[in-house]
Each structure stands twice: as C-alpha cells, then as structure tokens.
Amino acid sequence: MHQTSQFCTFYLDQLLFGVDLKEVQEVIRELPMTPVPLAPAVVSGLMNLRGQLVTALDLRQRLELGPGEPGVQPMNVVVRSPDGAVSLLVDEIGDVVEVEEATFERPPETLQGKVRSMILGVHKLDARLLHVLDVEKACEVGENFAAAASSQ
Amino acid sequence: METAETDCADTSLSRPTGGTMDDIVQDFLIESGENLDRLDQELVQLETHPSSKELLASIFRTIHTIKGSCGFLGFARLEKVAHSGENLLSRLRDGDLKLTEELTGGLLAMVDAVRRMLADIQTTGEDGVEDHCELLERMKALSQVQPEVKMLVKPGIDSSGQIGTSLPLADGNLRSTEPSERNQIAERPVGMVTSVLPTGENGQAMPASGAVREPEVVTDPVRIGVNLLDRLMNLVGELVLARNQLMQFSLRSPDAGLQTISQRMNLIAAELQEQVMKTRMQPISNIWSKFPRTVRDLAHSCGKQVCLEMEGQDTELDRTIIEAIKDPLTHLVRNSVDHGFEAPEARQRAGKEAAGRLRLRAYHEGGQVNIEISDDGAGLNADRIRKKAVERSLIAAEQAARLAEGDVFNLIFLPGFSTAEKVTNVSGRGVGMDVVKTNVEKIGGMVDVTSKAGVGTTVRIKLPLTLAIIPALLVSCRGERFAIPQAGLTELVRLEADEAAKGIEMVHGVPVYRLRGRLLPLVYLSKELRLDPQGTDSEGRDAAINIAVLQADDRQFGLVVDEINDSEEIVVKPLRRQLKAVKAFAGSTIMGDGRVALILDVLGLAQRASVITEAREHGLGEKSAALRGTARAKRRYLLFKGPHGSRMAMPLDILTRLEELPSADVEKAGKQWVAQYRGEILPLVNLDFALEERRQTRREDSKLREDESDAPLQVLVCDHEGRNVGLVVEQILDIIEDAAELKYPASRPGILYSTVIDERVTELIDIPAILHAAGIGSAEVAAHFAKSAEAH
C-alpha cells in the first residue's frame, strides 16, 4: 500500500504545477477584478467571490515566469491561506492527479533564489514533472512587501 | 497545606468523567465570570445601602452558586475560599455582623481570589497551588466580631432580624446552611451539594449538566460565539448583494410574479440586515459595570471619597468599538480619581462636599456616540502644565506662554507628558493620555479636555457608532471607484472648466485652491495612486474639477477626483495581509453590482501626499498647530528672501495667501501703509523696517520700500489675531519641509531662532513680535483701523 496524495494541477508558462487538493477551495473562471493601486505588483486585485473578499495574485509574476500571453484570460485557483482565501491566477487548469509519495523529490540544488522557497519539490510523472507549490509561501506577499518597503 | 492537597486528590476522583467534562467546566467558568462581575458591583452597592435585603440575598446566592458548582466539579481550594465568603455573608444576613469597610474589603479580596483561581482553571485546568491561608484567616477573623455590634445596628436594619424569612429563597434552605453545619459541606460527597441549593419553583434545581440556575430567571439569553455572528453578518451582506442582482434582473423581466417576489425579498433582506447588525451592538454598560469596583478600590487606596454616577448606560456601540475604548476609558476614570479629586479635607476647605462626584455620561448625537467623564475636582492647572511641558521640552517656553488656556489643557495628550508629582501604581508614569488619544483616534474618534480651576475637569470622547457599516462618498478616478468615509469629508467643491483654470494656483509648483480665503493644498488622486500610465501626466486643467475637501488630523486638503458619484452606506471589509502595507486604503467594500471598491484612508492618503507628517500623533489640534515644530514633527515652511538678501522662513500654516500687489494700490492711512484688499484694509508691514534695530527706530514717514520701482510687491498675507496682515518681502523662494531640529538663539528682535534649512542659515521670524514692533496687532490699533476704515 503506497502513500498517495491528490493534486489540483495547472499550467504556467508550459510548466505543470500542482497544489494539494485539500488546500484548494475552488477553481473558477474570471471574476470582475478591482486593481489595488500602490500594491505590490504581484497583487492583481481584489475579487468578490460570493461575498468573500479574495486577493488575486499573479502567480506568473510571483514565480518570476514573465508576463502571460496577451488576450489569454487567466483562471482562478482559489486556495485557503492562513489569512483567508487567495486566488492564484494561472494560465490553464489541468486534471486532478493522484501521485505516490515515492515519485517525490526535493528540488535540485541548482534551483536557487526566491522561487526555491515556493517550490516544495517535484513529482516525477510519466511524461513530465509536476511542480509542487508551497501555497503558504506563495501567498506571503504582505511581509515581503512590507519588509521591502521598510528597508528602503 | 497537606490537607488541602489530599482534599484536592479526593475530590478529583469524584469528578464526573467523560468528554462533556470540559464543556461543563467551560460553562462554569463563563457563568462564574459573569457572577463575579455582578458580585463586584453588588458589594460596592451594598456599601452604600447596607440595609438592602435584596442585595444581600443576591450576593449570598451568587457566592453560593459558585461554591456549589465548584464542589460538584471538585475544585476544593476554590470551594474553601467561596465557603469562607459564604460564612461571612450568612452572619451578615443574620444580623450578627454589621457591614464595615474591612468586611467589604475582605469580601472583595475573596472575590479576587476566586477570580484568580478561575483564571488558573482556565489555563491549567486546576484551581491553582495557592492555599489562601491568609485570606481564610482574615475571613475567619472578620466573621468572629463581637456580638455587641448587633447593638449598634440602626433601627432601620433592626427589622432585618427577620431577613431570613423575607428572602426570596425558601427559609428552610437558608437555615440549613448555618455556619456550623456548612463547615462540613466541604467534606460531604459531591452529590450532597444538591441539598443546599435553593429549590424554589423547580424542585430539581440541579440540572444534570451541573450548571446551577437561579429559579427566578425568566428570559433565557443564549450564548453565541462571535465568529458565528461575524459569519452571519457576512452571509447577510452576501444576501443583500444577491438581492440587488435579483432586483436588477426582475426589472428587466416582464414577469409580474417575479417582480412581486423580488419586492418581498427586498423587504425581508433589508429587515434581516438591520436585525443582524443589531447583534453587533452592545451597551456601554459592558465596560462601565467594572468601574464601581475600580473607583472604590482606587479611592480607598488614595484616601479619597468618590461617588460615581453613570448616565446612559444603555447607549449602544459596536462591539469592536467597545473593545477598543475599554482601556482608554478605564485609564481616564483612574486618572480622574487619582489626580482629579482633592483629598476630602481639601475639598471641605474649598467648600465642596467631602465626596467627589465622578460622572460618566454616554449619549447618541448626530450619528455619533459621545462619552463624557467629568469630575468636580480641582481642575487642571494651566500654569503647571505649561511649566511641565517646557521642562520636558515638549514645547518652547515662549510658545507655552502664548498658548490659550484651552490649548494648554490639550498638552496633556502629548507623549511623555505627566504632571503627577509622585509615581503611584495607578498613574503618573508619563504614559497614558497620549495613548488614550491615539487609541481613540485609531477608531475614528476624537478626544478633548476642558477644565476650570476649582470646578472640575471634563474629558469628552466622540466615537463613531460602528466600524462595520459606514456612510461613505463614492468617487471615481480613471474609471476606478473609491469610497471616502463621510467622517473625513468636510465639503465638496466643483470648479467648472473656466473657474478651474483660474482657481487653481501654484505655490512653487504645488497646486492650491483658495477656499473661502484660505489656501487649500490640492492632492490629485490619480497622481497619488499612480492611476495614470507611466509618463502621462494629465492634470486636466482644461476640464471641470471635482474637489472633495477632506479633514486629516487637523489639516484640510482637497482631493481632486474625476467624478463624484453618490453617498452610500457601505459594509467595511478589512484588507488582507498582502495589502496591509498599502497605507492609502482603510479597507474595501463590495458594491451593489458585486464589484469590489477600495475605501480611501484619509489619514494615510494625507501622509502619503505629505499634507500631514507621519508624526501626527504628536499633534494637538488646529489652534495649537504652532506647537508642531517643537514637538519635533516635520513641518512646512515658506522660505523667502528678507532684508538684505537674508534667508528667512515662516511656518506655512499661519499663512493665508501669497499676493502680488501692484505698488499703485498701496496707500497710507495715518502712519501705516495699507492696501485695499478683498473689501478690507490690509495693513502692510515691510520686513526690512520691522526688523531694523531699535536705535534706528522706525522711519515712519519713509517709503514702504527703498527703491522706488513700480514692480509689484510680494506680500505674505498672514492671519494675525483674526485679521489679515500683509508682510512685504523681497522675494518668495520656496516651500520646504523640515524638522528644524537645530536651533540657535535669535540674534535680534523679531526672530524666534535661527536654524539650518537646506544647508543654509535661515531665520525663523516671530510674526507676533514683528507686528507688535510695527504697532499692529494690539486691540487699539485694530480699533484705529476700524475707525479709519469708516473715514474712507
């Protein structure tokens, strides 16, 4: 009996990412978004998800992947963070996949920089690699921003 | 000590087991907490009405309930302490003892001990390790007072020999709790506790849960977690949004049935919203109920007599606000008792009653809640406050001397201010009033103090009713909507295109608008929030301009927006952590169409735009704005060229306008140069002459300026004691912001001090002194001018 876990997968710049299914609240198409002036660039805006205030984060920018293709409407992966719901904007939604713990490996040492802290590791799937996103770290925008602001 | 431990071990064995245990203990803690609060109040009341049988009965019942419950739950130490209190009370009730101050003190100490143990139970699950020997001894000693006390009982209380029968409790029950018998209660099996419970209407007063209910409780409030209420509140907000969408949809639909239903839905949702909002409201008595005890204890320890009056206890406030003002209010009350009142003898010498009157008053007014804390004590001593403020270098001596009395009192809100001659454990540590002010302002309130020597002091606090739903003005800018809280909004000004071109002027590149003769700095929202794409800078000077005049702290500024839409009640939703660092927004709200709009933080915005400085906590109020510079806050100055090319500065806030007057407009009235200006006569003072040394005296009949050129005069129009005075200067240089920390003494009259601004020595002019030297500013001169104005 192997340990398995389920991931909600999505694509970002041709890369396959996954977040633990238990952390995902829902996946939705576009919602009207209110931009927040002066906010960190990673914050795309605020959305009203049935009365719940959701901060939308541009995951491409968060993971330093460069801007998305123009005209492509990003999808919202709404995750539960310690500080309420956060929507991660992604290019495309994939399937829910079930993987065995054995296929997991820590990111290689050659992966450096800010991004490393947000990627827990990869699952080696048959055809490609599934990047496991650390949701909590990915949503920690406020502190970084505040720290950056105060150090200036 | 040993016996206590074995007691504890014994009883813990007999505790009910199982998963419900925690719940029972939790219920017991909550209920006992409430009971103790009531005990505090009742004991203090009992002190003033020692003959009240109802009070005594109620106190007895409360203690008894606590004792009964903890016996059942196996908290032996707690039970012992409660038992000692009960003992004392029963003797009191039987008339064996008379209520004295020591007795009340003992009972209150007992209540405190019980409270401590409850806190221990909350954290550790056990009733602490303290054995309370001292307290128990004290209680025992108190209950063994000589029976001769009974002879001293007043006739009114004499009849209370019958108290036992007139109590609402069944007589037999009380008799069964004679002290001698009750000593054994602790040793009885837990189940026996039932036998000393008041039976009343329901013979089975001991419910299975172990919670002891009072038989006379008729209404049954239900405890609900705050989380649940918040969730309900959110859901109602959501329902209202869904309703709005349904309404819009039904208007477009030809179906009459749907319209009827949506109308009903509309009404129900509105009603529901209103009711759910009410669940957030709590009466102010939730805080005040603790004050009788606080005041009593404090008055005793200070050797003062204080009588506390409370008015408007039912005044309701949002619970978040209640939570926020709890500490400031407590501090103010303590402060009043500790500093406000004189000692009883001093009061009597002053012809007042020995007991001081501390009055708390709360009432609604104009959508706000007012809270007043007034005492009839000695009042604040303006001179002492001045002296202290100067001593602590909070302000400069000459400024202190110039402050009006009303403003002097507001000095007590400065950080680091305290006049307490001795540090007590209550107050006098130099923190406090500034914290009060900061906390009140944090939730959008205001605090003010008035005082009269020998008559008393009143502190007034104005608070918003709720923070959850606020009236707001909706504006839009570059297609985005923003909400401005009405509390920060003073007025709206709309300038049509041609007016805008003329009305908006520049003070060295900084846009200002003359609002009724005063310069209003303008802040462009699009610029401040960087709403325009990089590079473009469309200040739109050719279009109509909408200005929302906002009040930030004590400054006004005009916020220029594209459109002013509507005012609406909005539900405030706090911003998430990711956006907390953005100071320009106070929160967000969801609009009728389901979109999110950001709520502007007027203070934050003003700080961003440097209308006010970050150090605003040091501020005092508009009238004493002149203090800012010395409170080490950054402050704005107008730099100009004075006589012989020297650099001078004056604070921007006393400047009304900058004018260029054609020299032909200058006339002479008597010995004074004047100009007609906006329907009034503006006295003109040439700084060149005003600052000349004394011995040269004023060349009164000389020219207003040395060169006879026709170039227009640069005039700084200042507000001096309610009227305008024009200072003629060489050249206006700049507006700068500087802390002006280094001060060098003035080298000549008319100068406050020299400082270094922009790495150059700059003299700060003392406007009142200059005007005085020029013979302007005194009332006689004003009258003279009024006369000469008539002559014209």
Interface residues (C-beta under 8 A of the other chain):
Chain A: P32 M33 T34 P35 V36 P37 L38 A39 P40 V43 G45 L46 M47 N48 R50 G51 Q52 L53 T55 L57 D83 G84 V86 C139 V141 G142 E143 F145 A146 A149
Chain B: N234 L235 G237 E238 L241 E480 L529 R530 L531 K573 R576 R577 Q578 L579 K580 A581 V582 A584 F585 S588 I590 G594 R595 V596 A597 L598
